[in-house]
Amino acid sequence: MISIINYSVHMDASLYMQKQKKIADEQAILEDVFNII
């Protein structure tokens, strides 16, 4: 039972990190576009 909880927490954490990385990548792209302009 504990392993299932740990697994779901790990999955939530990795999904959260992926989302944060995606947001950071998009912000970096926007900054590049503004720098070009």
C-alpha distances in whole Angstrom, upper triangle without the diagonal:
4,5,5,7,9,10,11,13,14,16,17,19,20,21,23,25,26,27,29,30,32,33,35,36,38,39,41,42,44,45,47,48,50,51,53,55
4,5,5,6,9,10,11,12,14,15,16,18,20,21,22,24,26,27,28,30,32,33,34,36,37,39,41,42,43,45,47,48,49,51,53
4,5,5,6,9,10,10,12,14,15,16,18,20,21,22,24,25,27,28,30,31,32,34,36,37,39,40,42,43,45,46,47,49,51
4,5,5,6,9,10,11,12,14,15,16,18,20,21,22,24,26,27,29,30,31,33,35,36,37,39,40,42,43,45,46,48,50
4,5,5,6,9,10,11,12,14,15,16,18,20,21,22,24,26,27,28,30,32,33,34,36,37,39,41,42,43,45,47,48
4,6,5,6,9,10,10,12,14,15,16,18,20,21,22,24,26,27,28,30,31,33,34,36,37,39,41,42,43,45,47
4,5,5,6,9,10,11,12,14,15,16,18,20,21,22,24,26,27,29,30,31,33,35,36,37,39,41,42,43,45
4,5,5,6,8,10,10,12,14,15,16,18,20,21,22,24,25,27,28,30,31,33,34,36,37,39,40,42,44
4,5,5,6,9,10,10,12,14,15,16,18,20,21,22,24,26,27,28,30,32,33,34,36,37,39,41,42
4,5,5,6,9,10,10,12,14,15,16,18,20,21,22,24,26,27,28,30,31,33,35,36,37,39,41
4,5,5,6,8,10,10,12,14,15,16,18,20,21,22,24,26,27,29,30,31,33,35,36,37,39
4,6,5,6,9,10,10,12,14,15,16,18,20,21,22,24,26,27,29,30,32,33,34,36,38
4,5,5,6,9,10,10,12,14,15,16,18,20,21,22,24,26,27,28,30,32,33,35,36
4,5,5,6,9,10,10,12,14,15,16,18,20,21,22,24,25,27,29,30,31,33,35
4,5,5,6,9,10,10,12,14,15,17,18,20,21,23,24,26,27,29,30,32,33
4,5,5,6,9,10,11,12,14,15,17,18,20,21,23,24,26,27,29,30,32
4,5,5,6,8,10,10,12,14,15,16,18,20,21,22,24,26,27,29,30
4,5,5,6,9,10,10,12,14,15,16,18,20,21,23,24,26,27,29
4,5,5,6,9,10,11,12,14,15,17,18,20,21,23,24,26,27
4,5,5,6,9,10,11,12,14,15,16,18,20,21,22,24,26
4,5,5,6,9,10,10,12,14,15,16,18,20,21,23,24
4,5,5,6,9,10,11,12,14,15,17,19,20,21,23
4,5,5,6,9,10,11,12,14,15,17,18,20,21
4,5,5,6,9,10,10,12,14,15,16,18,20
4,5,5,6,9,10,11,12,14,15,17,19
4,5,5,6,9,10,11,12,14,15,17
4,5,5,6,9,10,11,12,14,15
4,5,5,6,9,10,10,12,14
4,5,5,6,9,10,11,13
4,5,5,6,9,10,11
4,5,5,6,9,10
4,5,5,6,9
4,5,5,6
4,5,5
4,5
4
